[in-house]
Amino acid sequence: MSSLGIRAYRFSIAWPRIVPNGTGAVSAAGIDFYDHLINTLLRYEIEPWVTLFHWDLPQSLEDEYHGWMQNETSYAFRDYAAVCFEAFGDRVSRWITLNEAWTVAVNGHGTGIHAPGHQSLTELYIVGHNLLLAHGLAVRAFRDYQTNRFNSTERSNAMIGIANCGDFRYPLTVADNATAERVMEFQMGWFTDPLFFGDYPPSMRQRLGDRLPTFTAEQRDLLLSHPIDFIGLNYYSSLQASTPETPPLTPGYWTSDINANLHPHPKWRLNDMGWAVVPDGLRNMLVWLSQRYHDPLIVVTENGDAEHRDTIKPLQDHERQNYLQGHIRAIGQAMERDVRVGGYFAWTFMDK
């Protein structure tokens, strides 16, 4: 990384590596592992950006509380985060609470394609709510740590945010504008609106009814009184959205909840994961975030291309090169429109 000129490295701490049982005893070996990583990064003048949760939940919390289905896991996350702040906060000044809470909720508890593999019309929204609670509790613990660490004559430049995934949705026709907006609200808005407005997007409230949890006054105050310093955006692709002509045959997050057809434009190239390559979508997503949340600082925390490479000619990687160049150019275009972009991380540093 140093030889490539990289000056910042984003990585994720494994919760089970630090607190193997989810709560209680802290692993000295786990602390030592990340101490070594952080110290080595700093020795090479590479700034560590640390993500606290990237989907690896201690098994004991799944066994005892059904994972994120109960808020006991949210409070356990707060305690784990506090351990990390105390252990590494003297050297780490850039923190991310959760990586893609949307993916944990939808893929883990809606479609069931990720662990723990549940398929439910209600679980995903309960899980999403408890993930937001965990985020708020961790941010409060971070502010408490900062207050206790620095006296009145010192000032910390440390920052904390969240990494949410968001793909831009282009309306297929003018009549599909509301549908395209609703799809983005059900993804990016779901886990960002509560941090700025104290509640879920109105479209979610209207369509989901009592399946969508309600924030208590205490929970709303927790999120709003401990604001994030930046929004992390994980962006990979975009799609066109259109309004279905007939009701869905089966209920589900993608069908009855959102009620939209999603498909790529015929001229968009698809990568080896079947994702459309749309650099302009990143620019539009950044502008959407800036306008909706009133000019926040945004960091692109993930962006990259999946391509099969012939190992005999690994350097002839024109698709990935074009992908990165196009998306970085799109960030520049967003900044020309006064969007505050504070950083860019490619997924991964080996893709440079």
Contacts in CASP RR format, 6 or more apart in sequence:
PFRMAT RR
TARGET T0000
AUTHOR 0000-0000-0000
METHOD contacts of the structure
MODEL  1
MSSLGIRAYRFSIAWPRIVPNGTGAVSAAGIDFYDHLINTLLRYEIEPWV
TLFHWDLPQSLEDEYHGWMQNETSYAFRDYAAVCFEAFGDRVSRWITLNE
AWTVAVNGHGTGIHAPGHQSLTELYIVGHNLLLAHGLAVRAFRDYQTNRF
NSTERSNAMIGIANCGDFRYPLTVADNATAERVMEFQMGWFTDPLFFGDY
PPSMRQRLGDRLPTFTAEQRDLLLSHPIDFIGLNYYSSLQASTPETPPLT
PGYWTSDINANLHPHPKWRLNDMGWAVVPDGLRNMLVWLSQRYHDPLIVV
TENGDAEHRDTIKPLQDHERQNYLQGHIRAIGQAMERDVRVGGYFAWTFM
DK
1 9 0 8 1.000
1 44 0 8 1.000
1 46 0 8 1.000
1 349 0 8 1.000
2 44 0 8 1.000
2 45 0 8 1.000
2 46 0 8 1.000
4 349 0 8 1.000
4 352 0 8 1.000
6 46 0 8 1.000
6 349 0 8 1.000
6 352 0 8 1.000
7 45 0 8 1.000
7 46 0 8 1.000
7 47 0 8 1.000
8 46 0 8 1.000
8 47 0 8 1.000
8 48 0 8 1.000
8 49 0 8 1.000
8 94 0 8 1.000
8 343 0 8 1.000
8 345 0 8 1.000
9 41 0 8 1.000
9 46 0 8 1.000
9 47 0 8 1.000
9 48 0 8 1.000
9 49 0 8 1.000
9 349 0 8 1.000
10 49 0 8 1.000
10 50 0 8 1.000
10 51 0 8 1.000
10 96 0 8 1.000
10 301 0 8 1.000
10 345 0 8 1.000
11 37 0 8 1.000
11 48 0 8 1.000
11 49 0 8 1.000
11 50 0 8 1.000
11 51 0 8 1.000
12 50 0 8 1.000
12 51 0 8 1.000
12 52 0 8 1.000
12 53 0 8 1.000
12 54 0 8 1.000
12 99 0 8 1.000
13 34 0 8 1.000
13 50 0 8 1.000
13 51 0 8 1.000
13 52 0 8 1.000
13 84 0 8 1.000
14 54 0 8 1.000
14 56 0 8 1.000
15 22 0 8 1.000
15 52 0 8 1.000
15 53 0 8 1.000
15 56 0 8 1.000
15 57 0 8 1.000
15 58 0 8 1.000
15 77 0 8 1.000
15 80 0 8 1.000
16 22 0 8 1.000
16 56 0 8 1.000
16 57 0 8 1.000
16 58 0 8 1.000
16 59 0 8 1.000
17 27 0 8 1.000
17 30 0 8 1.000
17 33 0 8 1.000
17 34 0 8 1.000
18 26 0 8 1.000
18 27 0 8 1.000
18 30 0 8 1.000
18 31 0 8 1.000
18 34 0 8 1.000
18 80 0 8 1.000
18 83 0 8 1.000
18 84 0 8 1.000
18 87 0 8 1.000
19 25 0 8 1.000
19 26 0 8 1.000
19 27 0 8 1.000
19 58 0 8 1.000
19 76 0 8 1.000
19 79 0 8 1.000
19 80 0 8 1.000
19 83 0 8 1.000
20 27 0 8 1.000
20 58 0 8 1.000
21 58 0 8 1.000
21 60 0 8 1.000
22 58 0 8 1.000
22 60 0 8 1.000
22 61 0 8 1.000
22 76 0 8 1.000
22 80 0 8 1.000
23 60 0 8 1.000
23 61 0 8 1.000
23 76 0 8 1.000
23 79 0 8 1.000
23 80 0 8 1.000
24 79 0 8 1.000
26 83 0 8 1.000
31 87 0 8 1.000
34 87 0 8 1.000
34 88 0 8 1.000
35 87 0 8 1.000
35 88 0 8 1.000
37 48 0 8 1.000
38 48 0 8 1.000
38 88 0 8 1.000
38 91 0 8 1.000
38 92 0 8 1.000
39 91 0 8 1.000
41 47 0 8 1.000
41 48 0 8 1.000
42 48 0 8 1.000
42 91 0 8 1.000
47 93 0 8 1.000
47 94 0 8 1.000
48 91 0 8 1.000
48 92 0 8 1.000
48 94 0 8 1.000
49 94 0 8 1.000
49 95 0 8 1.000
49 96 0 8 1.000
49 301 0 8 1.000
49 345 0 8 1.000
50 84 0 8 1.000
50 88 0 8 1.000
50 92 0 8 1.000
50 94 0 8 1.000
50 95 0 8 1.000
50 96 0 8 1.000
51 96 0 8 1.000
51 97 0 8 1.000
51 98 0 8 1.000
51 99 0 8 1.000
51 163 0 8 1.000
52 77 0 8 1.000
52 80 0 8 1.000
52 81 0 8 1.000
52 84 0 8 1.000
52 95 0 8 1.000
52 96 0 8 1.000
52 97 0 8 1.000
52 98 0 8 1.000
52 138 0 8 1.000
53 77 0 8 1.000
53 97 0 8 1.000
53 98 0 8 1.000
53 99 0 8 1.000
53 134 0 8 1.000
54 99 0 8 1.000
55 99 0 8 1.000
55 100 0 8 1.000
55 103 0 8 1.000
55 104 0 8 1.000
55 114 0 8 1.000
55 115 0 8 1.000
57 67 0 8 1.000
57 68 0 8 1.000
57 73 0 8 1.000
57 115 0 8 1.000
61 67 0 8 1.000
61 72 0 8 1.000
61 73 0 8 1.000
61 76 0 8 1.000
62 116 0 8 1.000
64 72 0 8 1.000
65 72 0 8 1.000
65 73 0 8 1.000
67 73 0 8 1.000
67 116 0 8 1.000
68 74 0 8 1.000
68 104 0 8 1.000
68 105 0 8 1.000
68 109 0 8 1.000
68 126 0 8 1.000
68 127 0 8 1.000
68 128 0 8 1.000
68 130 0 8 1.000
68 131 0 8 1.000
68 134 0 8 1.000
69 109 0 8 1.000
69 123 0 8 1.000
69 126 0 8 1.000
69 127 0 8 1.000
69 130 0 8 1.000
70 130 0 8 1.000
71 130 0 8 1.000
71 133 0 8 1.000
73 130 0 8 1.000
73 134 0 8 1.000
74 130 0 8 1.000
74 131 0 8 1.000
74 133 0 8 1.000
74 134 0 8 1.000
74 137 0 8 1.000
75 137 0 8 1.000
77 134 0 8 1.000
77 137 0 8 1.000
77 138 0 8 1.000
78 134 0 8 1.000
78 137 0 8 1.000
78 138 0 8 1.000
78 140 0 8 1.000
78 141 0 8 1.000
81 97 0 8 1.000
81 137 0 8 1.000
81 138 0 8 1.000
81 141 0 8 1.000
81 142 0 8 1.000
82 141 0 8 1.000
82 145 0 8 1.000
85 95 0 8 1.000
85 141 0 8 1.000
85 142 0 8 1.000
85 145 0 8 1.000
86 145 0 8 1.000
89 145 0 8 1.000
89 149 0 8 1.000
89 158 0 8 1.000
90 149 0 8 1.000
92 158 0 8 1.000
93 156 0 8 1.000
93 157 0 8 1.000
93 158 0 8 1.000
93 159 0 8 1.000
94 158 0 8 1.000
94 159 0 8 1.000
95 142 0 8 1.000
95 158 0 8 1.000
95 159 0 8 1.000
95 160 0 8 1.000
95 161 0 8 1.000
96 160 0 8 1.000
96 161 0 8 1.000
96 162 0 8 1.000
96 163 0 8 1.000
96 232 0 8 1.000
96 301 0 8 1.000
97 134 0 8 1.000
97 135 0 8 1.000
97 136 0 8 1.000
97 138 0 8 1.000
97 139 0 8 1.000
97 160 0 8 1.000
97 161 0 8 1.000
97 162 0 8 1.000
98 104 0 8 1.000
98 131 0 8 1.000
98 134 0 8 1.000
98 135 0 8 1.000
98 162 0 8 1.000
98 163 0 8 1.000
99 163 0 8 1.000
99 234 0 8 1.000
99 301 0 8 1.000
100 163 0 8 1.000
100 164 0 8 1.000
100 165 0 8 1.000
100 234 0 8 1.000
101 128 0 8 1.000
101 131 0 8 1.000
101 132 0 8 1.000
101 135 0 8 1.000
101 162 0 8 1.000
101 164 0 8 1.000
101 191 0 8 1.000
102 164 0 8 1.000
102 165 0 8 1.000
102 166 0 8 1.000
102 187 0 8 1.000
102 188 0 8 1.000
102 190 0 8 1.000
102 191 0 8 1.000
103 114 0 8 1.000
103 165 0 8 1.000
104 114 0 8 1.000
104 127 0 8 1.000
104 128 0 8 1.000
104 131 0 8 1.000
105 124 0 8 1.000
105 125 0 8 1.000
105 127 0 8 1.000
105 128 0 8 1.000
105 131 0 8 1.000
106 124 0 8 1.000
106 253 0 8 1.000
107 113 0 8 1.000
107 114 0 8 1.000
108 114 0 8 1.000
108 115 0 8 1.000
108 116 0 8 1.000
108 117 0 8 1.000
108 118 0 8 1.000
108 124 0 8 1.000
108 127 0 8 1.000
109 116 0 8 1.000
109 117 0 8 1.000
109 118 0 8 1.000
109 119 0 8 1.000
109 120 0 8 1.000
109 123 0 8 1.000
109 124 0 8 1.000
109 126 0 8 1.000
109 127 0 8 1.000
110 118 0 8 1.000
110 119 0 8 1.000
110 120 0 8 1.000
110 121 0 8 1.000
110 123 0 8 1.000
110 124 0 8 1.000
110 252 0 8 1.000
110 253 0 8 1.000
111 119 0 8 1.000
111 253 0 8 1.000
111 254 0 8 1.000
112 118 0 8 1.000
112 119 0 8 1.000
121 211 0 8 1.000
121 251 0 8 1.000
121 252 0 8 1.000
121 253 0 8 1.000
121 257 0 8 1.000
122 211 0 8 1.000
124 253 0 8 1.000
125 208 0 8 1.000
125 211 0 8 1.000
125 212 0 8 1.000
125 213 0 8 1.000
126 213 0 8 1.000
128 190 0 8 1.000
128 191 0 8 1.000
129 213 0 8 1.000
129 215 0 8 1.000
131 191 0 8 1.000
132 191 0 8 1.000
132 194 0 8 1.000
132 195 0 8 1.000
132 223 0 8 1.000
133 219 0 8 1.000
133 222 0 8 1.000
135 162 0 8 1.000
135 195 0 8 1.000
135 223 0 8 1.000
136 222 0 8 1.000
136 223 0 8 1.000
136 226 0 8 1.000
137 222 0 8 1.000
138 160 0 8 1.000
139 160 0 8 1.000
139 161 0 8 1.000
139 226 0 8 1.000
139 227 0 8 1.000
139 228 0 8 1.000
140 222 0 8 1.000
140 226 0 8 1.000
142 158 0 8 1.000
142 160 0 8 1.000
143 226 0 8 1.000
146 156 0 8 1.000
146 158 0 8 1.000
149 156 0 8 1.000
150 156 0 8 1.000
159 229 0 8 1.000
159 230 0 8 1.000
160 228 0 8 1.000
160 229 0 8 1.000
161 228 0 8 1.000
161 229 0 8 1.000
161 230 0 8 1.000
161 231 0 8 1.000
161 232 0 8 1.000
162 191 0 8 1.000
162 192 0 8 1.000
162 195 0 8 1.000
162 228 0 8 1.000
162 231 0 8 1.000
162 232 0 8 1.000
163 232 0 8 1.000
163 233 0 8 1.000
163 234 0 8 1.000
163 301 0 8 1.000
163 302 0 8 1.000
164 188 0 8 1.000
164 189 0 8 1.000
164 191 0 8 1.000
164 192 0 8 1.000
164 231 0 8 1.000
164 232 0 8 1.000
164 233 0 8 1.000
164 234 0 8 1.000
165 187 0 8 1.000
165 188 0 8 1.000
165 233 0 8 1.000
165 234 0 8 1.000
165 235 0 8 1.000
165 302 0 8 1.000
166 184 0 8 1.000
166 187 0 8 1.000
166 188 0 8 1.000
166 233 0 8 1.000
166 234 0 8 1.000
166 235 0 8 1.000
166 285 0 8 1.000
167 184 0 8 1.000
167 187 0 8 1.000
167 235 0 8 1.000
167 236 0 8 1.000
167 237 0 8 1.000
167 238 0 8 1.000
167 239 0 8 1.000
167 281 0 8 1.000
167 285 0 8 1.000
168 184 0 8 1.000
168 235 0 8 1.000
168 238 0 8 1.000
168 278 0 8 1.000
168 281 0 8 1.000
168 282 0 8 1.000
168 284 0 8 1.000
168 285 0 8 1.000
168 288 0 8 1.000
169 180 0 8 1.000
169 181 0 8 1.000
169 183 0 8 1.000
169 184 0 8 1.000
169 238 0 8 1.000
169 239 0 8 1.000
169 240 0 8 1.000
169 241 0 8 1.000
169 260 0 8 1.000
169 262 0 8 1.000
170 180 0 8 1.000
170 238 0 8 1.000
170 239 0 8 1.000
170 240 0 8 1.000
170 241 0 8 1.000
170 265 0 8 1.000
170 281 0 8 1.000
170 284 0 8 1.000
171 177 0 8 1.000
171 179 0 8 1.000
171 180 0 8 1.000
171 240 0 8 1.000
171 241 0 8 1.000
171 242 0 8 1.000
172 240 0 8 1.000
172 241 0 8 1.000
172 242 0 8 1.000
173 242 0 8 1.000
175 243 0 8 1.000
176 241 0 8 1.000
176 242 0 8 1.000
176 243 0 8 1.000
179 241 0 8 1.000
179 242 0 8 1.000
179 243 0 8 1.000
179 259 0 8 1.000
179 260 0 8 1.000
180 240 0 8 1.000
180 241 0 8 1.000
180 260 0 8 1.000
181 203 0 8 1.000
182 203 0 8 1.000
182 207 0 8 1.000
182 258 0 8 1.000
182 259 0 8 1.000
182 260 0 8 1.000
183 241 0 8 1.000
183 258 0 8 1.000
183 260 0 8 1.000
183 262 0 8 1.000
184 288 0 8 1.000
185 193 0 8 1.000
185 201 0 8 1.000
185 203 0 8 1.000
185 204 0 8 1.000
186 201 0 8 1.000
186 203 0 8 1.000
186 204 0 8 1.000
186 253 0 8 1.000
186 257 0 8 1.000
186 258 0 8 1.000
188 285 0 8 1.000
188 288 0 8 1.000
188 289 0 8 1.000
189 200 0 8 1.000
189 201 0 8 1.000
189 292 0 8 1.000
190 200 0 8 1.000
190 201 0 8 1.000
190 204 0 8 1.000
192 231 0 8 1.000
192 289 0 8 1.000
192 292 0 8 1.000
192 293 0 8 1.000
193 199 0 8 1.000
193 200 0 8 1.000
193 201 0 8 1.000
194 200 0 8 1.000
194 215 0 8 1.000
194 220 0 8 1.000
194 223 0 8 1.000
195 223 0 8 1.000
195 224 0 8 1.000
195 227 0 8 1.000
195 228 0 8 1.000
196 227 0 8 1.000
196 293 0 8 1.000
196 294 0 8 1.000
196 296 0 8 1.000
198 215 0 8 1.000
198 220 0 8 1.000
198 223 0 8 1.000
198 224 0 8 1.000
199 205 0 8 1.000
199 215 0 8 1.000
199 220 0 8 1.000
200 212 0 8 1.000
204 212 0 8 1.000
205 212 0 8 1.000
207 257 0 8 1.000
207 258 0 8 1.000
207 259 0 8 1.000
208 257 0 8 1.000
215 223 0 8 1.000
228 296 0 8 1.000
229 297 0 8 1.000
230 296 0 8 1.000
230 297 0 8 1.000
230 298 0 8 1.000
230 299 0 8 1.000
230 342 0 8 1.000
231 289 0 8 1.000
231 293 0 8 1.000
231 296 0 8 1.000
231 297 0 8 1.000
231 298 0 8 1.000
231 299 0 8 1.000
232 298 0 8 1.000
232 299 0 8 1.000
232 300 0 8 1.000
232 301 0 8 1.000
233 285 0 8 1.000
233 286 0 8 1.000
233 289 0 8 1.000
233 298 0 8 1.000
233 299 0 8 1.000
233 300 0 8 1.000
233 301 0 8 1.000
233 302 0 8 1.000
234 300 0 8 1.000
234 301 0 8 1.000
234 302 0 8 1.000
234 303 0 8 1.000
235 281 0 8 1.000
235 282 0 8 1.000
235 285 0 8 1.000
235 300 0 8 1.000
235 302 0 8 1.000
235 303 0 8 1.000
235 327 0 8 1.000
236 275 0 8 1.000
236 302 0 8 1.000
236 303 0 8 1.000
236 304 0 8 1.000
237 275 0 8 1.000
237 276 0 8 1.000
237 277 0 8 1.000
237 278 0 8 1.000
238 276 0 8 1.000
238 278 0 8 1.000
238 280 0 8 1.000
238 281 0 8 1.000
238 284 0 8 1.000
238 285 0 8 1.000
239 262 0 8 1.000
239 263 0 8 1.000
239 264 0 8 1.000
239 276 0 8 1.000
240 262 0 8 1.000
240 263 0 8 1.000
240 264 0 8 1.000
240 265 0 8 1.000
241 260 0 8 1.000
241 261 0 8 1.000
241 262 0 8 1.000
242 260 0 8 1.000
242 261 0 8 1.000
242 263 0 8 1.000
243 259 0 8 1.000
243 260 0 8 1.000
243 261 0 8 1.000
244 259 0 8 1.000
244 260 0 8 1.000
244 261 0 8 1.000
247 256 0 8 1.000
248 255 0 8 1.000
248 256 0 8 1.000
248 259 0 8 1.000
249 255 0 8 1.000
250 256 0 8 1.000
251 257 0 8 1.000
254 262 0 8 1.000
264 270 0 8 1.000
264 276 0 8 1.000
265 276 0 8 1.000
268 276 0 8 1.000
268 277 0 8 1.000
268 278 0 8 1.000
269 276 0 8 1.000
269 277 0 8 1.000
269 319 0 8 1.000
270 276 0 8 1.000
270 277 0 8 1.000
271 277 0 8 1.000
271 305 0 8 1.000
271 306 0 8 1.000
271 307 0 8 1.000
271 319 0 8 1.000
271 323 0 8 1.000
272 306 0 8 1.000
272 307 0 8 1.000
272 308 0 8 1.000
273 306 0 8 1.000
275 306 0 8 1.000
277 305 0 8 1.000
277 319 0 8 1.000
277 323 0 8 1.000
279 323 0 8 1.000
279 326 0 8 1.000
279 327 0 8 1.000
279 329 0 8 1.000
279 330 0 8 1.000
280 330 0 8 1.000
281 330 0 8 1.000
282 300 0 8 1.000
282 303 0 8 1.000
282 327 0 8 1.000
282 330 0 8 1.000
282 331 0 8 1.000
282 334 0 8 1.000
283 330 0 8 1.000
283 331 0 8 1.000
283 332 0 8 1.000
283 333 0 8 1.000
283 334 0 8 1.000
286 298 0 8 1.000
286 300 0 8 1.000
286 330 0 8 1.000
286 331 0 8 1.000
286 334 0 8 1.000
286 339 0 8 1.000
286 341 0 8 1.000
287 334 0 8 1.000
287 337 0 8 1.000
287 339 0 8 1.000
289 296 0 8 1.000
289 298 0 8 1.000
289 339 0 8 1.000
290 296 0 8 1.000
290 298 0 8 1.000
290 334 0 8 1.000
290 337 0 8 1.000
290 338 0 8 1.000
290 339 0 8 1.000
290 340 0 8 1.000
295 338 0 8 1.000
295 340 0 8 1.000
296 340 0 8 1.000
297 340 0 8 1.000
297 342 0 8 1.000
298 339 0 8 1.000
298 340 0 8 1.000
298 341 0 8 1.000
298 342 0 8 1.000
299 341 0 8 1.000
299 342 0 8 1.000
299 343 0 8 1.000
299 344 0 8 1.000
299 345 0 8 1.000
300 331 0 8 1.000
300 341 0 8 1.000
300 343 0 8 1.000
300 344 0 8 1.000
300 345 0 8 1.000
301 345 0 8 1.000
302 345 0 8 1.000
302 347 0 8 1.000
303 324 0 8 1.000
303 327 0 8 1.000
303 344 0 8 1.000
303 345 0 8 1.000
303 346 0 8 1.000
303 347 0 8 1.000
304 320 0 8 1.000
304 323 0 8 1.000
304 324 0 8 1.000
304 327 0 8 1.000
304 346 0 8 1.000
304 347 0 8 1.000
304 351 0 8 1.000
305 319 0 8 1.000
305 320 0 8 1.000
305 323 0 8 1.000
305 324 0 8 1.000
305 351 0 8 1.000
307 317 0 8 1.000
307 319 0 8 1.000
307 320 0 8 1.000
309 317 0 8 1.000
310 316 0 8 1.000
320 351 0 8 1.000
324 346 0 8 1.000
324 351 0 8 1.000
324 352 0 8 1.000
328 344 0 8 1.000
331 341 0 8 1.000
331 344 0 8 1.000
332 341 0 8 1.000
334 341 0 8 1.000
335 341 0 8 1.000
346 352 0 8 1.000
END
